Structure formats: C-alpha cells, structure tokens
Amino acid sequence: MKHSLTLREGRRTRETVVDAGESLLAAMRRLDGQEIEAPCGGRGLCGKCRVRLVEGALSPPEAAERVLLSSAELAEGFRLACLARIAGDLCVERAQYGEAAIVESGRRLGLVIDPPVRSLVVRLAPGSLEDQGEDESRLLAALAALLPAELAPQWVELPALRVLANAARDGQALRATVAAGRVIGLRKAREGERDLAAGIDLGTTTIVCHLVELATGEVLARSSQLNSQRSFGADVISRISAAAEIPGGLEELRGRVASQISTMVALAARAAGAQADEVSCIAVAGNTTMMHLLAGVSPDAISRSPFIPAFLKTRTESAMALGLADHPLCAAILLPGLSAYVGADIAAGMAAIGLAELSGRSLFIDLGTNGEIAFGGRDGILACATAAGPAFEGAGIEKGSGGVGGAIEAVWMEEDGLRYGTIGGVPASGICGSGLIDAIAVFLDCGLVEDSGRIVDAGEASALGPKIAALRGENERGPLLHLDRDRGIYLSQADIRAAQLAKAAIAAGITTLIACADTMLASASGPAAGAGLGGPASGEAAGAANVDRLFLAGGFGSLLDVRSAVRIGLLPPSLADRVIVAGNSSGAGAVAACLSRTMVAACARACEFSTYVELSSRADFNGAYVDAMMFPERQ
C-alpha cells in the first residue's frame, strides 16, 4: 500500500510517495540524501535522527526508542526516523539547528511579527517657498505616517542627517532604518530590496548566525564559526585577563569578534541572494563577558568579587558604530543579562522556551563553557552559573574539537568493538562534547575507567578480554583510551579528569539550586517573591524527582545522549525521561527578538523575574561538588 509523506524543515516542504511499513529514515533519505544525520547507520543506537510527527500514522515506539527518547519528547511527537515505520499518510517535521526553540517560542509566547527595528521606504515631497520646513521634520512626518504611534521616530541621527541633506533634493525614494525612536540610517532605495535581520548566538567557543526575513519570519541561512577570540584563551576569565593586561587587548578582542560577526552576516546575506545592506537589524545574545567585549566595555570587574558588570540592560546601538556592519542602515540590539555570569544567552533561551510562563518546576540547563542553570517557572525562577570549563566544547581536551564536521559526536559499543559517528559523516578529526561523554560512559561500562576516574593499568585491562584491552594504550604522558588508533584520536587521563571537573560542577549546581529554591524564592523581593516551589530538597530523590521537565540547551546539549549523561553523573537519573532538547535556544531567542518587540520584552522579563544565586560562597555547593566528582557505580 502506498502513502504520502510530507517532510517539513522550516518553511521548506517536500513530498514523496512511500510504502506502508517502510522505515521513515529510508523514505527521508530519498528526499534529503546526505542531509540526514544518522551516525550509527540507522541501527537505533545513537538517537540523532529525531523528527517530530505533525500528523498521520507511524508504528508504535519500540523499546529502543523509549530508551533514546524521553517520555516528554514522545508526548511531543518526537520519534527516531530509523525505528519508526510508516503506517499511513503523514507529515513530519525536522527542525533545523536552533529552530526548534523558535517554533516553541512562537507557540508559547504568541509570537507575531512586530519587529523592534523597521526599515521603511519613503518619498519626501520637495520643499518650496510655500513650505520651507526642514528636511528632518518632513522625514519624521513621512515615517510617522507609516508606523504605529509608539514606534514613530523623534529625531534623525547625525550620520543619517548627512545623507538626508543631499538625498532629499532629487525626489527619489529613500530607505530609512528606525530603531529606539530614532532614524539611525538612510540611503536611496533600490528596486526589489528585502528586509532582513540576523540573530547572533555569541558563544565563548562558537558563534552562530541565523539570517531571517522580517516580512515572513523565515530563516534563510545559518552559519557557525569558532570564536576568533579563542587564541586569547578558551574561557571568559582568560579573555578578561587579556583585555586588561595586553596593551590594546580590549580593542583587539572587540575588533576580532565584531569583524567576524559582520563577515558572517554578509556571507549569510549573499547565500540568501541579498546584499549586506538589506540587513536592518542584528540581535546579539551572549554571556555577559562576551557582550562587554563586543561593546568595547572593560569586563575586568566581572572576574573579581563582588562580580559587578558595567551593564546588563537591553541596548539598541548603530551596528556600524559597533563594527557589526559596514553600512549605516543596520541597528544592533544587545539583549539583556541577569548577572555577571548569567548573561543574555540565558535570558534569550529562557524567553525562547517560555520558561516564565510554565507551571510547575522546570530545569533549564545551557551546557557550554559556562554551565548556566535556571530553575522554576511562572511562580519564580532561580538562576546560577557553574565554572564547568571548556571541556564539553572540546577545548582543553587533547584531541578535542568544537561541534564541527568530522567531530566524533556519538560513541557506542557493539559485539565486534567500539563504534563512533561523526558530525557530517566525514572522517574523524577530533572529539566534541557529546562524544566525550559517550566515550567515558562506554569506558566506565566496560571497566577501563574506574568510578574514581582512573584509567586501569595494562594488567587490569587484559583481564577484561582482548577486545576491551585493545582500547587501552600509553604514550609518554601516561595511559590513554583509543577511539580511533589509526587517526590518533584518544582520551588521556587528563581528559577524563577535565570531564570529571566539568560534570561535577554542573551536577552540583543542579543539586544546590533545587535544594535552595524554596528558601531563596520565598525571601526574594521583586517579581520572584513568594514563589513557593516546594520544600527544600534533600538529595536527588527528594529534589530532582519532583522536577517536571528538563530543557537541555546549546549545541552540545542538543547532541547529548541522556543515557550517557546519566551514566557519568552529569544529570540525575530521575530526570532521564523528562528531558526536552531545546536546541540553540540562545540563537532562537535572538532571532525571535529580531522579529518581535514582544520577544525583546520577554528577554527583559526573564531577567526581572529571576533571582541570581551566587554558588561560590555556598558551603552546600562546595560539598555537592566534591560528592559529584566520582562517577556513579556500575549497576
């Protein structure tokens, strides 16, 4: 029997005819070819071929799917394409990286296209002896006629005024960019122009750019690059030191990242068949240090107690003045942050998933160089940051890699030996965070790594059998565990110790934040006061067991195998079936901020609604951190 399959990806829709009982992955391959991610070859082992059933019929979830997908994801309609079989006409959705949270933000926040920055075409009536009003007033009046009263500009900034003095004389149509009550840019209009914007996730390790069409909300292009500041250090503290101690360091760091974003936006516009000066808005979400460096504002005080940033509120500036664009028609929105170590990336992420609108108790974790955690919902939110370090983004790992093509992203054991999958299905060049966690989980299960984190010696390895013993090796620095001997990719003892430190920081942050929720929120002033999230938790069973859902955000969080995260002690076991992968929620929030004033306000509200918890001075955090250093015992 034949059925119809409709595959949606963003606003792209394709259809084909399929056979009843056929694997969904096989059918999708005919449509997408190499675009389908299935590192394990479609054997139901890696869990990377997630899709969402929009409507129609698929076979019931198999046991393997129930292991790889949480109950929350199954309830939302998520399935593994390799295991799901076609049982009728159907429509499935495969979200592009970072778009899942955009969809969710629209669903939960009632997102409508109402851009905070408007690019408008106007034509001014020429002046005369009877009408000698100045050009500025005539431009403001023409724009006011096209805009809601609350968006009408009140003045024209000097760079635009210089253009206006000449352009207003010939009667040609003008394109003006209006932002924050002022005209920031002006030039002659062109036929067939589009109105575009860019949402930027400014990560410590990776920068992601989404180009969106403001008229439709369609994401036209996406690109990611490693942050060009990384030569100054993998973490924010190193970059703060560089900005303070190297002559001209602050300007060097600012210039590097601003130029990189400008280039990424221009390339995205070109990929969409547009020109860079058709981009009228760039919204940026990043951690507080990254936002200070981008603005050219010293972040030095962030690194010292009492950790006071220079600014946190939403700012709207000229993108050209910031170095983010080489034309004057673009505004830059720097989204707000909560504290020195919970920044705009987390505020944008919380707004994108609608955390402040949710009932019950939700955990939101952005797993990156800085491990930020939020806990709560519409009754109040607590937030904290843990010094996880860059291990989960591949930095500080001897054969580590960012989440780029060729990075090992999934590792598992089969009867004939260790297997892995890479991003893009290309030859392995290193190992990224999700692969690191998978690999440690595998090595724990097969006995090559002890609960203490020690790699067993050669004699102990030989007792595990030849297949397992062959994975152990040594070099001049000590023992190591091979992932691909031929390509020289392995984990060293130092790599495992770095992962232990990172996972302990995240696990201790979760434990502490849950445990102090009732006390902190009940005594807080402001919007979070009296939140009443329940009594203080006493350990994992009393705390994490009462969490309704866990959102995993960030590129690393999107690739993470929850089973492996639980196995190494990164996540509490009781949350394994409550995980919702939020994708690049920071980038999603930035894109949504380009599209909607409501979303910009939601980012600010997420900050106002939250109470920051400083973990460094808490004895219970320090105790939980020490406890979390060990890997869980093998069951």
Residue pairs with C-beta under 8 A, 6 or more apart in sequence:
1 19
1 20
2 17
2 18
2 19
2 20
3 17
3 18
3 19
3 20
3 86
3 88
3 89
3 90
4 15
4 16
4 17
4 18
4 89
4 90
5 15
5 16
5 17
5 18
5 24
5 27
5 28
5 31
5 86
5 89
5 90
5 91
5 92
6 13
6 14
6 15
6 90
6 91
6 92
7 13
7 14
7 15
7 16
7 28
7 31
7 32
7 91
7 92
7 93
7 94
8 54
8 91
8 92
8 93
8 94
9 93
9 94
9 95
9 96
10 95
10 96
10 99
10 218
10 219
11 216
11 218
11 219
14 31
16 27
16 30
16 31
18 27
18 86
19 86
20 86
20 87
20 88
21 85
21 86
21 87
22 85
22 86
23 42
23 81
23 82
23 83
23 84
23 85
23 86
24 51
24 58
24 79
24 81
24 82
24 84
24 85
24 86
24 92
25 36
25 38
25 42
25 49
25 81
25 82
26 42
27 86
28 36
28 51
28 81
28 92
28 94
29 36
34 425
36 49
36 81
37 48
37 49
37 423
37 425
38 46
38 48
38 49
38 81
38 82
38 421
39 46
39 48
39 409
39 410
39 420
39 421
39 422
39 425
40 46
40 48
40 82
40 410
40 412
40 419
40 421
42 49
42 82
43 82
44 62
44 64
44 65
44 68
44 80
44 82
44 83
45 410
45 412
45 414
45 419
46 410
46 412
46 421
46 561
47 68
47 69
47 80
47 410
47 561
48 409
48 410
48 421
48 559
49 80
49 81
49 82
50 69
50 73
50 78
50 79
50 80
50 81
50 94
50 581
51 78
51 79
51 80
51 81
51 84
51 92
51 93
51 94
52 76
52 77
52 78
52 79
52 92
52 93
52 94
52 95
53 77
53 78
53 79
53 84
53 90
53 91
53 92
54 77
54 90
54 91
54 92
54 93
55 90
55 91
56 88
56 89
56 90
56 91
56 92
57 86
57 87
57 88
57 89
57 90
58 79
58 84
58 85
58 86
58 87
58 90
59 84
59 85
59 86
59 87
61 69
61 74
61 79
61 83
61 84
62 83
64 80
64 83
65 74
65 79
65 80
65 83
65 84
66 74
67 563
68 80
68 561
68 563
69 78
69 79
69 80
70 562
70 576
70 577
70 578
70 579
70 580
71 577
71 578
72 549
72 577
72 578
72 579
72 580
73 579
73 580
73 581
76 580
79 92
81 92
95 103
95 583
96 219
96 222
97 208
97 222
97 555
97 558
97 583
97 584
98 201
98 208
98 210
98 222
98 583
98 584
98 587
98 588
98 591
99 219
99 583
99 588
100 581
100 582
100 583
100 588
101 349
101 352
101 353
101 553
101 582
101 583
101 584
101 585
101 588
101 589
102 219
102 352
102 588
102 591
102 592
104 352
104 353
104 354
104 582
104 588
105 111
105 351
105 352
105 353
105 354
105 588
105 589
105 592
105 599
106 592
108 353
108 354
108 357
108 358
109 351
109 354
109 357
109 598
109 599
109 602
110 598
111 592
111 595
111 596
111 598
111 599
112 596
112 598
113 214
113 215
113 216
113 217
113 595
113 596
114 595
114 596
114 597
114 598
115 197
115 214
115 281
115 594
115 595
115 596
115 597
116 179
116 180
116 281
116 316
116 333
116 593
116 594
116 596
116 597
116 600
117 177
117 178
117 179
117 197
117 280
117 281
117 316
117 331
117 333
117 594
118 147
118 151
118 177
118 178
118 179
118 280
119 175
119 176
119 177
119 178
119 195
119 214
119 280
119 329
120 143
120 146
120 147
120 175
120 176
120 178
121 173
121 174
121 175
121 176
121 189
121 193
122 139
122 142
122 143
122 146
122 173
122 174
122 176
123 142
123 171
123 172
123 173
123 174
124 135
124 138
124 139
124 142
124 168
124 171
124 174
125 131
125 138
126 168
126 169
126 171
127 133
127 135
127 138
127 168
135 164
135 165
135 168
136 155
136 156
136 161
136 164
138 168
139 156
139 164
139 168
139 174
139 176
139 183
139 186
140 152
140 153
140 154
140 155
140 156
140 183
143 152
143 153
143 176
143 178
143 183
144 152
144 153
147 153
147 178
151 178
151 181
152 181
153 178
153 181
153 182
153 183
154 181
154 182
155 181
155 182
155 183
156 164
156 182
156 183
156 186
157 182
157 183
157 184
157 185
157 318
159 184
159 185
159 318
159 320
159 328
160 176
160 183
160 184
160 185
160 186
160 328
163 186
163 187
163 328
164 174
164 186
167 174
167 186
167 187
167 188
168 174
172 188
172 189
173 188
173 189
174 186
174 187
174 188
174 189
175 186
175 187
175 188
175 189
175 190
175 193
175 329
176 183
176 185
176 186
177 183
177 184
177 185
177 186
177 280
177 328
177 329
177 330
177 331
178 184
179 281
179 316
179 331
179 333
180 316
180 331
184 318
184 328
184 329
184 331
185 318
185 320
185 327
185 328
185 329
185 330
185 331
186 328
186 329
187 277
187 327
187 328
187 329
193 278
194 213
194 215
194 274
194 278
195 213
195 214
195 215
195 278
195 280
196 211
196 212
196 213
196 214
196 220
196 269
196 272
196 274
196 278
196 279
196 280
197 211
197 212
197 214
197 279
197 280
197 281
197 282
197 283
197 591
197 594
197 595
198 209
198 210
198 211
198 212
198 265
198 268
198 279
198 281
198 282
198 283
198 594
199 209
199 210
199 212
199 283
199 285
199 587
199 588
199 589
199 590
199 591
199 592
199 593
199 594
200 207
200 208
200 209
200 210
200 261
200 264
200 265
200 282
200 283
200 284
200 285
200 286
200 587
200 590
201 207
201 208
201 285
201 286
201 345
201 584
201 586
201 587
201 590
202 227
202 257
202 261
202 284
202 285
202 286
202 287
202 290
202 291
202 294
202 345
203 227
203 286
203 287
203 290
203 345
203 368
203 369
203 555
203 586
204 227
204 234
204 235
204 236
204 239
204 287
204 289
204 290
204 368
204 369
204 370
204 390
204 393
205 226
205 227
205 230
205 234
205 368
205 369
205 390
205 393
205 394
205 395
205 402
206 224
206 225
206 226
206 227
206 393
206 402
206 403
206 555
207 224
207 225
207 226
207 227
207 257
207 260
207 261
207 264
208 222
208 223
208 224
208 555
208 584
208 587
209 221
209 222
209 223
209 224
209 261
209 264
209 265
209 268
210 219
210 221
210 222
210 268
210 587
210 590
210 591
211 219
211 220
211 221
211 222
211 265
211 268
211 269
211 271
211 272
211 279
212 218
212 219
212 220
212 591
212 594
212 595
213 220
213 272
214 280
214 281
214 594
214 595
217 595
219 591
220 268
220 271
220 272
221 268
221 269
221 271
221 272
222 268
223 264
223 267
223 268
223 271
224 403
224 404
224 555
225 260
225 264
226 402
226 404
227 257
227 260
228 256
228 257
228 259
228 260
229 239
229 253
229 256
229 257
229 293
230 395
232 238
232 239
232 242
232 246
232 249
232 253
233 239
233 241
233 242
234 369
234 390
234 395
234 396
235 369
235 370
235 389
235 390
235 395
236 287
236 289
236 290
236 299
236 302
236 303
236 369
236 370
237 303
239 253
239 289
239 293
239 299
240 289
240 299
240 300
240 302
240 303
241 303
242 249
242 253
243 249
243 250
243 253
243 293
243 298
243 299
243 300
244 250
244 298
244 300
246 252
250 293
250 296
250 298
251 296
253 293
254 293
254 294
254 295
254 296
254 323
255 323
257 290
257 293
257 294
258 294
258 322
258 323
258 324
259 323
261 282
261 284
261 294
261 324
262 323
262 324
262 325
262 326
265 276
265 279
265 282
265 324
265 325
266 276
266 326
269 275
269 276
269 278
269 279
270 276
276 325
276 326
276 327
277 325
277 327
277 329
277 330
279 325
279 330
280 329
280 330
280 331
281 330
281 331
281 332
281 333
281 594
282 319
282 324
282 325
282 330
282 331
282 332
282 333
282 594
283 332
283 333
283 335
283 590
283 591
283 593
283 594
283 600
284 291
284 294
284 324
284 332
284 333
284 334
284 335
284 344
284 590
285 335
285 343
285 344
285 345
285 347
285 348
285 349
285 586
285 587
285 589
285 590
285 593
285 603
286 294
286 343
286 344
286 345
286 586
287 337
287 341
287 343
287 344
287 345
287 346
287 370
287 372
288 299
288 302
288 309
288 312
288 337
288 339
288 340
288 341
288 342
288 343
288 344
289 299
289 302
289 340
289 343
290 343
291 311
291 334
291 337
291 343
291 344
292 298
292 299
292 302
292 309
292 310
292 311
293 299
294 322
294 334
295 311
295 315
295 317
295 322
295 334
296 322
297 310
297 311
298 310
299 309
299 310
301 307
301 308
301 309
301 310
302 308
302 309
302 340
302 341
307 339
307 340
307 341
307 614
308 340
309 337
309 339
309 340
312 336
312 337
312 338
312 339
312 607
313 336
313 604
314 333
314 334
314 335
314 336
314 600
314 603
314 604
315 333
315 334
316 331
316 332
316 333
316 334
317 331
317 332
317 334
318 328
318 330
318 331
318 332
319 325
319 330
319 331
319 332
320 326
320 327
320 328
320 330
322 332
324 330
324 332
325 332
333 593
333 594
333 600
334 344
335 344
335 347
335 348
335 589
335 590
335 593
335 600
335 603
336 344
336 347
336 603
336 604
336 607
337 343
337 344
337 346
337 347
337 607
338 346
338 347
338 383
338 606
338 607
338 610
338 612
339 383
339 385
339 612
341 370
341 372
341 385
342 372
342 374
342 383
342 384
342 385
342 610
342 612
343 372
344 586
344 603
345 366
345 372
345 586
346 364
346 366
346 372
346 374
346 383
346 586
347 589
347 603
347 604
347 606
347 607
348 585
348 586
348 588
348 589
348 590
348 593
348 603
349 364
349 366
349 553
349 582
349 585
349 586
349 588
349 589
350 356
350 364
350 374
350 381
350 585
350 589
350 606
350 610
351 589
351 592
351 599
351 602
351 603
351 605
351 606
352 582
352 585
352 586
352 588
352 589
352 592
352 599
353 364
353 551
353 553
353 582
353 585
354 602
355 362
355 364
355 374
355 376
355 377
355 381
355 551
355 606
356 377
356 378
356 381
356 602
356 605
356 606
356 609
357 377
357 378
358 377
358 378
358 549
359 377
359 378
359 548
360 377
360 548
360 549
361 375
361 376
361 377
361 517
361 533
361 534
361 546
361 547
361 548
362 375
362 376
362 377
362 547
362 548
362 549
362 550
362 551
363 373
363 374
363 375
363 510
363 514
363 547
363 549
363 550
363 551
363 575
364 373
364 374
364 375
364 550
364 551
364 553
364 582
365 371
365 372
365 373
365 374
365 506
365 510
365 550
365 551
365 552
365 553
365 557
366 372
366 373
366 553
366 554
366 557
366 585
366 586
367 388
367 392
367 433
367 506
367 552
367 553
367 554
367 556
367 557
367 560
368 388
368 392
368 393
368 554
368 555
368 556
369 388
369 389
369 390
369 392
369 393
369 395
370 385
370 386
370 387
370 388
371 385
371 386
371 387
371 388
371 502
371 505
371 506
371 509
372 383
372 384
372 385
372 386
373 383
373 384
373 385
373 386
373 506
373 509
373 510
373 513
374 381
374 382
374 383
374 610
375 381
375 382
375 383
375 513
375 514
375 517
375 533
375 547
376 382
376 517
376 521
376 528
376 531
376 533
376 610
377 533
379 521
379 531
379 532
379 533
380 521
380 524
380 527
380 528
380 529
380 530
380 531
380 532
380 533
380 609
380 610
380 611
381 528
381 531
381 606
381 609
381 610
381 611
382 513
382 516
382 517
382 520
382 521
382 528
382 610
382 611
382 612
382 613
383 513
383 610
383 611
383 612
383 613
384 509
384 512
384 513
384 612
384 613
384 614
384 615
385 509
385 615
386 505
386 506
386 508
386 509
386 615
387 505
388 501
388 502
388 503
388 505
388 506
389 396
389 498
389 501
389 502
389 505
390 396
391 397
391 400
391 433
391 436
391 495
391 498
391 499
391 501
391 502
392 433
392 436
392 437
392 499
392 502
392 556
393 402
393 403
393 432
393 433
393 556
394 400
394 401
394 402
394 403
394 407
394 430
394 431
394 432
394 433
394 436
395 402
396 498
397 431
397 436
397 491
397 495
397 498
397 499
398 490
398 491
398 492
398 494
398 495
399 430
399 431
399 483
399 488
399 489
399 490
399 491
399 495
400 430
400 431
400 432
400 436
400 495
401 407
401 408
401 429
401 430
401 431
401 432
402 432
403 409
403 423
403 432
403 433
403 434
403 555
403 556
403 559
404 423
404 432
405 422
405 423
405 424
405 426
405 429
406 422
406 423
406 424
406 426
406 427
406 428
406 429
406 430
407 422
407 423
407 428
407 429
407 430
407 431
407 432
407 435
408 420
408 421
408 422
408 428
408 430
408 431
408 432
408 435
408 439
408 483
408 484
408 489
409 421
409 422
409 423
409 432
409 434
409 435
409 559
410 420
410 421
410 434
410 435
410 438
410 559
410 561
411 418
411 419
411 420
411 435
411 438
411 439
411 441
411 442
411 483
412 418
412 419
412 420
412 438
412 442
413 419
413 442
413 445
413 446
416 467
417 467
417 470
418 442
418 471
418 483
420 428
420 435
420 438
420 439
420 483
420 484
422 428
422 429
423 432
427 487
428 483
428 484
428 487
428 489
429 487
430 489
431 439
431 483
431 489
431 491
432 556
432 559
433 556
433 559
433 560
434 556
434 559
434 560
434 561
434 564
435 483
436 491
436 495
436 499
437 499
437 503
437 560
437 561
437 564
437 565
437 568
437 570
438 561
438 564
439 481
439 483
439 491
440 449
440 491
440 496
440 499
440 564
440 568
440 631
441 561
441 563
441 564
441 567
441 568
443 449
443 455
443 471
443 481
443 491
444 451
444 567
444 568
444 631
444 634
445 567
445 634
446 464
446 468
446 471
447 456
447 460
447 464
447 468
447 634
448 455
448 456
448 461
448 464
448 468
448 471
448 472
448 481
449 455
449 456
449 481
449 496
449 631
450 456
450 631
451 630
451 631
451 632
451 633
451 634
452 630
452 631
453 496
453 497
453 500
453 629
453 630
453 631
454 493
455 472
455 479
455 480
455 481
455 493
455 496
456 464
456 472
457 479
458 469
458 472
458 474
461 468
461 469
461 471
461 472
462 469
470 482
471 481
471 482
472 479
472 480
472 481
472 482
473 479
473 480
473 481
473 482
473 485
473 490
474 480
477 492
477 494
478 492
478 493
479 492
479 493
480 490
480 491
480 492
480 493
481 490
481 491
482 489
482 490
483 489
483 490
483 491
484 490
499 568
500 629
500 631
501 629
503 568
503 569
503 570
503 628
504 569
504 625
504 626
504 628
504 629
505 625
505 628
506 570
507 569
507 570
507 571
507 572
507 624
507 628
508 615
508 621
508 624
508 625
508 627
508 628
509 615
509 621
510 544
510 571
510 572
511 537
511 539
511 540
511 543
511 544
511 624
511 628
512 613
512 615
512 618
512 620
512 621
512 624
513 613
514 537
514 543
514 544
514 547
515 536
515 537
515 538
515 543
515 620
516 536
516 613
516 618
516 620
517 531
517 533
517 534
517 536
517 537
518 532
518 533
518 534
518 535
518 536
519 536
520 611
520 613
521 528
521 529
521 530
521 531
521 532
521 533
521 611
522 529
522 530
522 531
522 532
523 529
524 531
524 611
526 608
526 611
527 608
527 609
528 609
528 610
528 611
534 546
537 543
537 544
537 546
540 572
540 573
540 574
541 574
544 572
544 574
544 575
545 572
545 574
547 574
547 575
547 578
548 578
549 578
549 579
549 580
550 571
550 575
550 578
550 579
550 580
551 579
551 580
551 581
551 582
551 585
552 558
552 560
552 562
552 579
552 580
552 581
552 582
553 582
553 583
553 584
553 585
553 586
554 584
554 585
554 586
555 584
557 581
557 582
558 581
558 582
558 583
558 584
562 571
562 576
562 579
563 576
565 571
566 572
566 573
566 576
567 632
568 631
568 632
569 628
569 630
569 631
569 632
571 579
582 588
589 599
589 603
592 599
593 599
593 600
593 603
615 621
